Amino acid sequence: MAKKGKNKSCCGPVGKMGCCQVESLISVDERGQMVLPKEIREKAKIKPGDKFAVISWKKDGEICCISLVSAGELGQMVKGLLGPMAREILQK
């Protein structure tokens, strides 16, 4: 279980994040590939081989927003959501 106050994610429900900002504009090449600029990779401590989940939001049936969440952070988020539910189920 994650310790309270440590490893706290800045990812959360819309309106409660407070940490979002435009870092860069990127483009998609002919093969559908995008490159994260070196400065962003360095700030985010992204290394070769790191894994990310692609999270999308839809508005009016169309994807309007795409985010990357590190696989480790996603695992912690899922544990945080499902842990309390699992404990409640097991207590019954």
PDB file as gemmi writes it, atoms N, CA and C in Angstrom:
CRYST1    1.000    1.000    1.000  90.00  90.00  90.00 P 1                      
ATOM      1  N   MET A   1       0.843  -1.173   0.000  1.00  0.00           N  
ATOM      2  CA  MET A   1       0.000   0.000   0.000  1.00  0.00           C  
ATOM      3  C   MET A   1       0.889   1.237   0.000  1.00  0.00           C  
ATOM      4  N   ALA A   2       0.505   2.256  -0.734  1.00  0.00           N  
ATOM      5  CA  ALA A   2       1.272   3.492  -0.818  1.00  0.00           C  
ATOM      6  C   ALA A   2       1.185   4.245   0.500  1.00  0.00           C  
ATOM      7  N   LYS A   3       2.311   4.847   0.898  1.00  0.00           N  
ATOM      8  CA  LYS A   3       2.334   5.628   2.122  1.00  0.00           C  
ATOM      9  C   LYS A   3       1.651   6.958   1.875  1.00  0.00           C  
ATOM     10  N   LYS A   4       0.870   7.400   2.854  1.00  0.00           N  
ATOM     11  CA  LYS A   4       0.172   8.673   2.709  1.00  0.00           C  
ATOM     12  C   LYS A   4       1.196   9.799   2.689  1.00  0.00           C  
ATOM     13  N   GLY A   5       0.964  10.742   1.762  1.00  0.00           N  
ATOM     14  CA  GLY A   5       1.835  11.900   1.680  1.00  0.00           C  
ATOM     15  C   GLY A   5       3.057  11.681   0.813  1.00  0.00           C  
ATOM     16  N   LYS A   6       3.430  10.437   0.558  1.00  0.00           N  
ATOM     17  CA  LYS A   6       4.579  10.145  -0.287  1.00  0.00           C  
ATOM     18  C   LYS A   6       4.101   9.520  -1.573  1.00  0.00           C  
ATOM     19  N   ASN A   7       4.844   9.736  -2.643  1.00  0.00           N  
ATOM     20  CA  ASN A   7       4.505   9.205  -3.962  1.00  0.00           C  
ATOM     21  C   ASN A   7       3.090   9.599  -4.379  1.00  0.00           C  
ATOM     22  N   LYS A   8       2.625  10.736  -3.900  1.00  0.00           N  
ATOM     23  CA  LYS A   8       1.285  11.180  -4.244  1.00  0.00           C  
ATOM     24  C   LYS A   8       1.245  11.591  -5.706  1.00  0.00           C  
ATOM     25  N   SER A   9       0.297  11.079  -6.428  1.00  0.00           N  
ATOM     26  CA  SER A   9       0.176  11.361  -7.849  1.00  0.00           C  
ATOM     27  C   SER A   9      -0.421  12.733  -8.080  1.00  0.00           C  
ATOM     28  N   CYS A  10       0.063  13.395  -9.142  1.00  0.00           N  
ATOM     29  CA  CYS A  10      -0.588  14.652  -9.523  1.00  0.00           C  
ATOM     30  C   CYS A  10      -1.773  14.347 -10.427  1.00  0.00           C  
ATOM     31  N   CYS A  11      -1.932  13.086 -10.811  1.00  0.00           N  
ATOM     32  CA  CYS A  11      -3.047  12.701 -11.663  1.00  0.00           C  
ATOM     33  C   CYS A  11      -4.279  12.513 -10.792  1.00  0.00           C  
ATOM     34  N   GLY A  12      -5.370  13.049 -11.221  1.00  0.00           N  
ATOM     35  CA  GLY A  12      -6.582  12.925 -10.439  1.00  0.00           C  
ATOM     36  C   GLY A  12      -7.767  13.397 -11.238  1.00  0.00           C  
ATOM     37  N   PRO A  13      -8.911  13.478 -10.591  1.00  0.00           N  
ATOM     38  CA  PRO A  13     -10.116  13.918 -11.290  1.00  0.00           C  
ATOM     39  C   PRO A  13      -9.942  15.321 -11.879  1.00  0.00           C  
ATOM     40  N   VAL A  14     -10.567  15.549 -13.010  1.00  0.00           N  
ATOM     41  CA  VAL A  14     -10.500  16.853 -13.659  1.00  0.00           C  
ATOM     42  C   VAL A  14     -10.980  17.919 -12.689  1.00  0.00           C  
ATOM     43  N   GLY A  15     -10.285  19.027 -12.658  1.00  0.00           N  
ATOM     44  CA  GLY A  15     -10.654  20.112 -11.753  1.00  0.00           C  
ATOM     45  C   GLY A  15      -9.895  20.057 -10.445  1.00  0.00           C  
ATOM     46  N   LYS A  16      -9.236  18.934 -10.157  1.00  0.00           N  
ATOM     47  CA  LYS A  16      -8.489  18.798  -8.910  1.00  0.00           C  
ATOM     48  C   LYS A  16      -7.006  18.619  -9.159  1.00  0.00           C  
ATOM     49  N   MET A  17      -6.590  18.683 -10.414  1.00  0.00           N  
ATOM     50  CA  MET A  17      -5.194  18.393 -10.722  1.00  0.00           C  
ATOM     51  C   MET A  17      -4.293  19.575 -10.368  1.00  0.00           C  
ATOM     52  N   GLY A  18      -4.579  20.742 -10.887  1.00  0.00           N  
ATOM     53  CA  GLY A  18      -3.807  21.916 -10.544  1.00  0.00           C  
ATOM     54  C   GLY A  18      -2.366  21.890 -11.006  1.00  0.00           C  
ATOM     55  N   CYS A  19      -1.955  20.857 -11.697  1.00  0.00           N  
ATOM     56  CA  CYS A  19      -0.549  20.747 -12.074  1.00  0.00           C  
ATOM     57  C   CYS A  19      -0.370  20.685 -13.583  1.00  0.00           C  
ATOM     58  N   CYS A  20      -1.403  20.860 -14.331  1.00  0.00           N  
ATOM     59  CA  CYS A  20      -1.323  20.704 -15.791  1.00  0.00           C  
ATOM     60  C   CYS A  20      -0.853  21.982 -16.444  1.00  0.00           C  
ATOM     61  N   GLN A  21      -0.003  21.810 -17.450  1.00  0.00           N  
ATOM     62  CA  GLN A  21       0.438  22.949 -18.248  1.00  0.00           C  
ATOM     63  C   GLN A  21       0.875  22.444 -19.606  1.00  0.00           C  
ATOM     64  N   VAL A  22       0.832  23.320 -20.588  1.00  0.00           N  
ATOM     65  CA  VAL A  22       1.296  22.962 -21.923  1.00  0.00           C  
ATOM     66  C   VAL A  22       2.815  23.000 -21.887  1.00  0.00           C  
ATOM     67  N   GLU A  23       3.439  21.873 -22.156  1.00  0.00           N  
ATOM     68  CA  GLU A  23       4.897  21.770 -22.141  1.00  0.00           C  
ATOM     69  C   GLU A  23       5.492  21.973 -23.525  1.00  0.00           C  
ATOM     70  N   SER A  24       4.775  21.485 -24.539  1.00  0.00           N  
ATOM     71  CA  SER A  24       5.333  21.514 -25.880  1.00  0.00           C  
ATOM     72  C   SER A  24       4.242  21.187 -26.883  1.00  0.00           C  
ATOM     73  N   LEU A  25       4.443  21.594 -28.109  1.00  0.00           N  
ATOM     74  CA  LEU A  25       3.593  21.156 -29.212  1.00  0.00           C  
ATOM     75  C   LEU A  25       4.413  20.181 -30.035  1.00  0.00           C  
ATOM     76  N   ILE A  26       3.816  19.037 -30.354  1.00  0.00           N  
ATOM     77  CA  ILE A  26       4.511  18.035 -31.149  1.00  0.00           C  
ATOM     78  C   ILE A  26       3.672  17.712 -32.374  1.00  0.00           C  
ATOM     79  N   SER A  27       4.283  17.102 -33.355  1.00  0.00           N  
ATOM     80  CA  SER A  27       3.542  16.734 -34.560  1.00  0.00           C  
ATOM     81  C   SER A  27       3.666  15.237 -34.810  1.00  0.00           C  
ATOM     82  N   VAL A  28       2.787  14.749 -35.650  1.00  0.00           N  
ATOM     83  CA  VAL A  28       2.758  13.345 -36.021  1.00  0.00           C  
ATOM     84  C   VAL A  28       3.359  13.228 -37.421  1.00  0.00           C  
ATOM     85  N   ASP A  29       4.297  12.288 -37.605  1.00  0.00           N  
ATOM     86  CA  ASP A  29       4.890  12.132 -38.931  1.00  0.00           C  
ATOM     87  C   ASP A  29       4.053  11.198 -39.801  1.00  0.00           C  
ATOM     88  N   GLU A  30       4.531  10.952 -41.011  1.00  0.00           N  
ATOM     89  CA  GLU A  30       3.783  10.132 -41.979  1.00  0.00           C  
ATOM     90  C   GLU A  30       3.509   8.724 -41.472  1.00  0.00           C  
ATOM     91  N   ARG A  31       4.362   8.218 -40.598  1.00  0.00           N  
ATOM     92  CA  ARG A  31       4.183   6.864 -40.065  1.00  0.00           C  
ATOM     93  C   ARG A  31       3.353   6.839 -38.786  1.00  0.00           C  
ATOM     94  N   GLY A  32       2.842   8.000 -38.378  1.00  0.00           N  
ATOM     95  CA  GLY A  32       2.019   8.067 -37.172  1.00  0.00           C  
ATOM     96  C   GLY A  32       2.821   8.169 -35.890  1.00  0.00           C  
ATOM     97  N   GLN A  33       4.099   8.463 -35.991  1.00  0.00           N  
ATOM     98  CA  GLN A  33       4.952   8.538 -34.809  1.00  0.00           C  
ATOM     99  C   GLN A  33       5.082   9.965 -34.307  1.00  0.00           C  
ATOM    100  N   MET A  34       5.258  10.066 -32.987  1.00  0.00           N  
ATOM    101  CA  MET A  34       5.466  11.355 -32.328  1.00  0.00           C  
ATOM    102  C   MET A  34       6.742  11.248 -31.497  1.00  0.00           C  
ATOM    103  N   VAL A  35       7.409  12.349 -31.315  1.00  0.00           N  
ATOM    104  CA  VAL A  35       8.625  12.369 -30.504  1.00  0.00           C  
ATOM    105  C   VAL A  35       8.407  13.314 -29.334  1.00  0.00           C  
ATOM    106  N   LEU A  36       8.679  12.818 -28.123  1.00  0.00           N  
ATOM    107  CA  LEU A  36       8.655  13.696 -26.959  1.00  0.00           C  
ATOM    108  C   LEU A  36       9.992  14.425 -26.924  1.00  0.00           C  
ATOM    109  N   PRO A  37       9.978  15.735 -26.855  1.00  0.00           N  
ATOM    110  CA  PRO A  37      11.237  16.474 -26.818  1.00  0.00           C  
ATOM    111  C   PRO A  37      12.124  16.060 -25.645  1.00  0.00           C  
ATOM    112  N   LYS A  38      13.420  16.137 -25.875  1.00  0.00           N  
ATOM    113  CA  LYS A  38      14.400  15.726 -24.870  1.00  0.00           C  
ATOM    114  C   LYS A  38      14.170  16.425 -23.531  1.00  0.00           C  
ATOM    115  N   GLU A  39      13.854  17.721 -23.557  1.00  0.00           N  
ATOM    116  CA  GLU A  39      13.662  18.473 -22.313  1.00  0.00           C  
ATOM    117  C   GLU A  39      12.528  17.877 -21.476  1.00  0.00           C  
ATOM    118  N   ILE A  40      11.467  17.446 -22.141  1.00  0.00           N  
ATOM    119  CA  ILE A  40      10.332  16.862 -21.426  1.00  0.00           C  
ATOM    120  C   ILE A  40      10.716  15.490 -20.880  1.00  0.00           C  
ATOM    121  N   ARG A  41      11.408  14.681 -21.688  1.00  0.00           N  
ATOM    122  CA  ARG A  41      11.854  13.368 -21.210  1.00  0.00           C  
ATOM    123  C   ARG A  41      12.748  13.521 -19.996  1.00  0.00           C  
ATOM    124  N   GLU A  42      13.626  14.509 -20.016  1.00  0.00           N  
ATOM    125  CA  GLU A  42      14.515  14.727 -18.873  1.00  0.00           C  
ATOM    126  C   GLU A  42      13.735  15.176 -17.643  1.00  0.00           C  
ATOM    127  N   LYS A  43      12.826  16.136 -17.801  1.00  0.00           N  
ATOM    128  CA  LYS A  43      12.008  16.613 -16.673  1.00  0.00           C  
ATOM    129  C   LYS A  43      11.202  15.482 -16.057  1.00  0.00           C  
ATOM    130  N   ALA A  44      10.637  14.610 -16.930  1.00  0.00           N  
ATOM    131  CA  ALA A  44       9.780  13.509 -16.464  1.00  0.00           C  
ATOM    132  C   ALA A  44      10.585  12.264 -16.111  1.00  0.00           C  
ATOM    133  N   LYS A  45      11.909  12.339 -16.267  1.00  0.00           N  
ATOM    134  CA  LYS A  45      12.802  11.207 -15.972  1.00  0.00           C  
ATOM    135  C   LYS A  45      12.402   9.966 -16.762  1.00  0.00           C  
ATOM    136  N   ILE A  46      12.049  10.177 -18.032  1.00  0.00           N  
ATOM    137  CA  ILE A  46      11.676   9.071 -18.918  1.00  0.00           C  
ATOM    138  C   ILE A  46      12.938   8.509 -19.543  1.00  0.00           C  
ATOM    139  N   LYS A  47      13.090   7.187 -19.403  1.00  0.00           N  
ATOM    140  CA  LYS A  47      14.257   6.495 -19.931  1.00  0.00           C  
ATOM    141  C   LYS A  47      13.835   5.479 -20.994  1.00  0.00           C  
ATOM    142  N   PRO A  48      14.762   5.090 -21.871  1.00  0.00           N  
ATOM    143  CA  PRO A  48      14.431   4.057 -22.862  1.00  0.00           C  
ATOM    144  C   PRO A  48      13.885   2.809 -22.175  1.00  0.00           C  
ATOM    145  N   GLY A  49      12.819   2.258 -22.715  1.00  0.00           N  
ATOM    146  CA  GLY A  49      12.209   1.045 -22.159  1.00  0.00           C  
ATOM    147  C   GLY A  49      11.089   1.306 -21.172  1.00  0.00           C  
ATOM    148  N   ASP A  50      10.926   2.555 -20.706  1.00  0.00           N  
ATOM    149  CA  ASP A  50       9.821   2.873 -19.790  1.00  0.00           C  
ATOM    150  C   ASP A  50       8.493   2.596 -20.485  1.00  0.00           C  
ATOM    151  N   LYS A  51       7.510   2.164 -19.714  1.00  0.00           N  
ATOM    152  CA  LYS A  51       6.185   1.831 -20.245  1.00  0.00           C  
ATOM    153  C   LYS A  51       5.161   2.863 -19.798  1.00  0.00           C  
ATOM    154  N   PHE A  52       4.222   3.176 -20.699  1.00  0.00           N  
ATOM    155  CA  PHE A  52       3.172   4.154 -20.419  1.00  0.00           C  
ATOM    156  C   PHE A  52       1.829   3.640 -20.895  1.00  0.00           C  
ATOM    157  N   ALA A  53       0.786   3.995 -20.159  1.00  0.00           N  
ATOM    158  CA  ALA A  53      -0.584   3.741 -20.591  1.00  0.00           C  
ATOM    159  C   ALA A  53      -1.055   5.000 -21.302  1.00  0.00           C  
ATOM    160  N   VAL A  54      -1.763   4.818 -22.406  1.00  0.00           N  
ATOM    161  CA  VAL A  54      -2.352   5.941 -23.134  1.00  0.00           C  
ATOM    162  C   VAL A  54      -3.795   6.051 -22.669  1.00  0.00           C  
ATOM    163  N   ILE A  55      -4.117   7.179 -22.060  1.00  0.00           N  
ATOM    164  CA  ILE A  55      -5.449   7.413 -21.500  1.00  0.00           C  
ATOM    165  C   ILE A  55      -6.151   8.444 -22.373  1.00  0.00           C  
ATOM    166  N   SER A  56      -7.392   8.176 -22.742  1.00  0.00           N  
ATOM    167  CA  SER A  56      -8.116   9.128 -23.581  1.00  0.00           C  
ATOM    168  C   SER A  56      -9.446   9.493 -22.936  1.00  0.00           C  
ATOM    169  N   TRP A  57      -9.896  10.698 -23.252  1.00  0.00           N  
ATOM    170  CA  TRP A  57     -11.193  11.181 -22.823  1.00  0.00           C  
ATOM    171  C   TRP A  57     -11.997  11.490 -24.062  1.00  0.00           C  
ATOM    172  N   LYS A  58     -13.288  11.188 -23.987  1.00  0.00           N  
ATOM    173  CA  LYS A  58     -14.171  11.476 -25.115  1.00  0.00           C  
ATOM    174  C   LYS A  58     -15.135  12.597 -24.774  1.00  0.00           C  
ATOM    175  N   LYS A  59     -15.455  13.372 -25.786  1.00  0.00           N  
ATOM    176  CA  LYS A  59     -16.472  14.417 -25.670  1.00  0.00           C  
ATOM    177  C   LYS A  59     -17.304  14.324 -26.926  1.00  0.00           C  
ATOM    178  N   ASP A  60     -18.594  14.174 -26.771  1.00  0.00           N  
ATOM    179  CA  ASP A  60     -19.506  14.030 -27.908  1.00  0.00           C  
ATOM    180  C   ASP A  60     -19.086  12.887 -28.828  1.00  0.00           C  
ATOM    181  N   GLY A  61     -18.612  11.794 -28.233  1.00  0.00           N  
ATOM    182  CA  GLY A  61     -18.250  10.600 -28.995  1.00  0.00           C  
ATOM    183  C   GLY A  61     -16.903  10.649 -29.683  1.00  0.00           C  
ATOM    184  N   GLU A  62     -16.158  11.739 -29.533  1.00  0.00           N  
ATOM    185  CA  GLU A  62     -14.855  11.891 -30.181  1.00  0.00           C  
ATOM    186  C   GLU A  62     -13.777  12.040 -29.109  1.00  0.00           C  
ATOM    187  N   ILE A  63     -12.620  11.447 -29.350  1.00  0.00           N  
ATOM    188  CA  ILE A  63     -11.513  11.614 -28.422  1.00  0.00           C  
ATOM    189  C   ILE A  63     -11.038  13.057 -28.510  1.00  0.00           C  
ATOM    190  N   CYS A  64     -10.999  13.721 -27.362  1.00  0.00           N  
ATOM    191  CA  CYS A  64     -10.606  15.126 -27.338  1.00  0.00           C  
ATOM    192  C   CYS A  64      -9.311  15.358 -26.568  1.00  0.00           C  
ATOM    193  N   CYS A  65      -8.891  14.368 -25.785  1.00  0.00           N  
ATOM    194  CA  CYS A  65      -7.713  14.552 -24.946  1.00  0.00           C  
ATOM    195  C   CYS A  65      -7.011  13.209 -24.771  1.00  0.00           C  
ATOM    196  N   ILE A  66      -5.700  13.226 -24.856  1.00  0.00           N  
ATOM    197  CA  ILE A  66      -4.898  12.017 -24.665  1.00  0.00           C  
ATOM    198  C   ILE A  66      -3.801  12.340 -23.660  1.00  0.00           C  
ATOM    199  N   SER A  67      -3.609  11.453 -22.694  1.00  0.00           N  
ATOM    200  CA  SER A  67      -2.553  11.619 -21.692  1.00  0.00           C  
ATOM    201  C   SER A  67      -1.724  10.352 -21.611  1.00  0.00           C  
ATOM    202  N   LEU A  68      -0.491  10.498 -21.171  1.00  0.00           N  
ATOM    203  CA  LEU A  68       0.367   9.363 -20.897  1.00  0.00           C  
ATOM    204  C   LEU A  68       0.516   9.233 -19.389  1.00  0.00           C  
ATOM    205  N   VAL A  69       0.356   8.021 -18.887  1.00  0.00           N  
ATOM    206  CA  VAL A  69       0.536   7.747 -17.466  1.00  0.00           C  
ATOM    207  C   VAL A  69       1.528   6.603 -17.360  1.00  0.00           C  
ATOM    208  N   SER A  70       2.556   6.776 -16.538  1.00  0.00           N  
ATOM    209  CA  SER A  70       3.536   5.697 -16.402  1.00  0.00           C  
ATOM    210  C   SER A  70       2.845   4.435 -15.895  1.00  0.00           C  
ATOM    211  N   ALA A  71       3.322   3.299 -16.343  1.00  0.00           N  
ATOM    212  CA  ALA A  71       2.708   2.024 -15.960  1.00  0.00           C  
ATOM    213  C   ALA A  71       2.725   1.849 -14.441  1.00  0.00           C  
ATOM    214  N   GLY A  72       3.803   2.241 -13.800  1.00  0.00           N  
ATOM    215  CA  GLY A  72       3.881   2.121 -12.341  1.00  0.00           C  
ATOM    216  C   GLY A  72       2.868   3.001 -11.640  1.00  0.00           C  
ATOM    217  N   GLU A  73       2.707   4.214 -12.132  1.00  0.00           N  
ATOM    218  CA  GLU A  73       1.733   5.142 -11.551  1.00  0.00           C  
ATOM    219  C   GLU A  73       0.313   4.627 -11.768  1.00  0.00           C  
ATOM    220  N   LEU A  74       0.054   4.070 -12.945  1.00  0.00           N  
ATOM    221  CA  LEU A  74      -1.270   3.511 -13.231  1.00  0.00           C  
ATOM    222  C   LEU A  74      -1.579   2.377 -12.259  1.00  0.00           C  
ATOM    223  N   GLY A  75      -0.585   1.535 -11.993  1.00  0.00           N  
ATOM    224  CA  GLY A  75      -0.778   0.444 -11.033  1.00  0.00           C  
ATOM    225  C   GLY A  75      -1.149   0.965  -9.651  1.00  0.00           C  
ATOM    226  N   GLN A  76      -0.477   2.037  -9.219  1.00  0.00           N  
ATOM    227  CA  GLN A  76      -0.786   2.628  -7.915  1.00  0.00           C  
ATOM    228  C   GLN A  76      -2.188   3.225  -7.902  1.00  0.00           C  
ATOM    229  N   MET A  77      -2.585   3.852  -9.023  1.00  0.00           N  
ATOM    230  CA  MET A  77      -3.923   4.431  -9.110  1.00  0.00           C  
ATOM    231  C   MET A  77      -4.987   3.335  -9.017  1.00  0.00           C  
ATOM    232  N   VAL A  78      -4.763   2.225  -9.708  1.00  0.00           N  
ATOM    233  CA  VAL A  78      -5.721   1.111  -9.681  1.00  0.00           C  
ATOM    234  C   VAL A  78      -5.795   0.529  -8.282  1.00  0.00           C  
ATOM    235  N   LYS A  79      -4.647   0.336  -7.624  1.00  0.00           N  
ATOM    236  CA  LYS A  79      -4.646  -0.168  -6.251  1.00  0.00           C  
ATOM    237  C   LYS A  79      -5.432   0.760  -5.337  1.00  0.00           C  
ATOM    238  N   GLY A  80      -5.240   2.071  -5.520  1.00  0.00           N  
ATOM    239  CA  GLY A  80      -5.946   3.044  -4.696  1.00  0.00           C  
ATOM    240  C   GLY A  80      -7.449   2.993  -4.890  1.00  0.00           C  
ATOM    241  N   LEU A  81      -7.875   2.710  -6.121  1.00  0.00           N  
ATOM    242  CA  LEU A  81      -9.310   2.635  -6.402  1.00  0.00           C  
ATOM    243  C   LEU A  81      -9.903   1.296  -5.989  1.00  0.00           C  
ATOM    244  N   LEU A  82      -9.209   0.210  -6.321  1.00  0.00           N  
ATOM    245  CA  LEU A  82      -9.761  -1.119  -6.087  1.00  0.00           C  
ATOM    246  C   LEU A  82      -9.484  -1.659  -4.689  1.00  0.00           C  
ATOM    247  N   GLY A  83      -8.412  -1.191  -4.058  1.00  0.00           N  
ATOM    248  CA  GLY A  83      -8.066  -1.678  -2.719  1.00  0.00           C  
ATOM    249  C   GLY A  83      -9.199  -1.552  -1.718  1.00  0.00           C  
ATOM    250  N   PRO A  84      -9.762  -0.354  -1.569  1.00  0.00           N  
ATOM    251  CA  PRO A  84     -10.870  -0.195  -0.615  1.00  0.00           C  
ATOM    252  C   PRO A  84     -12.077  -1.065  -0.961  1.00  0.00           C  
ATOM    253  N   MET A  85     -12.375  -1.209  -2.259  1.00  0.00           N  
ATOM    254  CA  MET A  85     -13.518  -2.039  -2.657  1.00  0.00           C  
ATOM    255  C   MET A  85     -13.239  -3.506  -2.333  1.00  0.00           C  
ATOM    256  N   ALA A  86     -12.015  -3.961  -2.587  1.00  0.00           N  
ATOM    257  CA  ALA A  86     -11.672  -5.350  -2.306  1.00  0.00           C  
ATOM    258  C   ALA A  86     -11.758  -5.627  -0.807  1.00  0.00           C  
ATOM    259  N   ARG A  87     -11.265  -4.699   0.004  1.00  0.00           N  
ATOM    260  CA  ARG A  87     -11.335  -4.870   1.473  1.00  0.00           C  
ATOM    261  C   ARG A  87     -12.788  -4.957   1.923  1.00  0.00           C  
ATOM    262  N   GLU A  88     -13.647  -4.118   1.360  1.00  0.00           N  
ATOM    263  CA  GLU A  88     -15.061  -4.118   1.724  1.00  0.00           C  
ATOM    264  C   GLU A  88     -15.703  -5.446   1.349  1.00  0.00           C  
ATOM    265  N   ILE A  89     -15.400  -5.957   0.175  1.00  0.00           N  
ATOM    266  CA  ILE A  89     -15.960  -7.236  -0.277  1.00  0.00           C  
ATOM    267  C   ILE A  89     -15.490  -8.370   0.618  1.00  0.00           C  
ATOM    268  N   LEU A  90     -14.200  -8.365   0.974  1.00  0.00           N  
ATOM    269  CA  LEU A  90     -13.654  -9.429   1.803  1.00  0.00           C  
ATOM    270  C   LEU A  90     -14.179  -9.403   3.225  1.00  0.00           C  
ATOM    271  N   GLN A  91     -14.595  -8.243   3.691  1.00  0.00           N  
ATOM    272  CA  GLN A  91     -15.123  -8.125   5.047  1.00  0.00           C  
ATOM    273  C   GLN A  91     -16.542  -8.640   5.172  1.00  0.00           C  
ATOM    274  N   LYS A  92     -17.225  -8.819   4.034  1.00  0.00           N  
ATOM    275  CA  LYS A  92     -18.627  -9.262   4.049  1.00  0.00           C  
ATOM    276  C   LYS A  92     -18.707 -10.744   4.200  1.00  0.00           C  
TER     277      LYS A  92                                                      
END                                                                             
